[in-house]
Amino acid sequence: MFLRLIHQALVAGHAAAVSVAMALCLETGADVEVFYDIDTLGTEFAYSRYSESRVPRMREGDFSPLFFLRFMLKDARLARGMAANPKAYPVLASVFATLEEAESIGHGDADFSATMRALEARLGVAIAKT
């Protein structure tokens, strides 16, 4: 059980990190498609299978659930609860806050990639191609 929850915390962190990267591209005017290629072609250190599977769906505005955000949030809560000192894990706290924010604005039943929706709301940008 511990390993599964630790892995889910890693996956949730990856979802939040990709959302941040995509939001930074949008906010700065960096080319999202070029960034996607860099992130998924395996030529850079941060190669991402998550990006490979989720970013195209995000770009289409498709957050239909493959794994509910509310379930990822539940797993993140359980992972946080395993820690003897949760304050020792500020990155996990940030991931947790982003998941909670996305759920609070109505995306709990969407795919957990809807962490992007929290960043969109903060910045007033949209990941979907127009």
C-alpha positions, 0 to 999 in steps of 0.5 A: 500500500505504501508503495502505491501511494508513494507512486501516486504522489509522484504521478500527482507531482508530475501532473502539477509540474506539467501544468506549471510548465504549460502555464509558463509557456502560455504566460511567456509566449513560448511555443507550447508545441515546441515545448511538447516536442522537447518534453516527449521526444526523449532528447532532454532529461525531463522526458515525460510519458505523462506529457505524451499521454495527457498534453494532446488531450489538454490541448484539445480541451479534453479533460474527460476522466481516465483517472478522476482528479478527486481520486488522485486528491484522495491518494495525495491525502493518504500519502501525506497522512503516511508522513511522520512530518508532512511539513518536511515535504513542501513540494507535496503540499504544493501539489496537494494545494493545486489538486484541491484548487482544481477540485474546488473550482469544479474539476473533481470528476475530470481527469487529474490532468485538470490540475491545468484548470487551476493554473488556467484560472489563476492566470486567465489563460487556456491550454486548448488550441483556439 
